[in-house]
Amino acid sequence: MSNASDDSLLDAHGDFFSKAAAFASGKPSDSNTPQPDMAIEVDPDYQPRPKTGTVPGFEDLDGDGNELVDDAILDND
């Protein structure tokens, strides 16, 4: 496949930066279809997990009562 020096393989894909700017301004699609209004809402049913454990910054993600072991890889070899 030969490609002339004035042809670009990316020309058929549009301009990335103009698409990124449109997405950042709230218009994620350049098609003519209307986009639904998007909003970040607070979940009225949200309940934070109870804080368990004694080491600040670590959580007991597997529920075994030890928040440090969740973040370690144990190799018994």
Secondary structure, DSSP 8 states (H G I E B T S, - for coil): ----TT--TTGGG--HHHHHHHHHTT----SSS----------TT--------SSTT---SSSSS-TTGGG------
